[in-house]
Amino acid sequence: MNDPIRAQTLTPLDFDISKEPVPTDPAANPFRLVVDPVMRVRLRRALFELIESHDQELARYVAEGSLALDSYKEYIELFAHSLKQTMSSREGVAYLLQACGFEVQKDDVNLQPETRWKVQR
């Protein structure tokens, strides 16, 4: 019952992304974009800010009386639908790219990227 993994505490790593060079070509090295810890921190921050923005907007609509909610279930469904719409748009993906340091025009955003697996699934 004495699990050594559970007994240890994990220390979060802080990354100062302000001193990192800003990438200029989002297609330069896809492997690094996925694995690079600084890029992952930037992406997580951008996603968190996007989630906060959606939450605040829904709360504002409810407070103004322009949106009626009957349950938390309905709120979560609307919230998920709103995020899905944003992430399915050029504007939503461009926001994430720009928050990660890329200069990308909305017209250049690929909404149907190809997933190229190296192994057969």
Summary of the structure (lengths in Angstrom):
residues: 121
radius of gyration: 18.9
end to end distance: 37.1
largest distance: 56.2
contacts: 225
relative contact order: 0.11
helix: 58%
strand: 0%
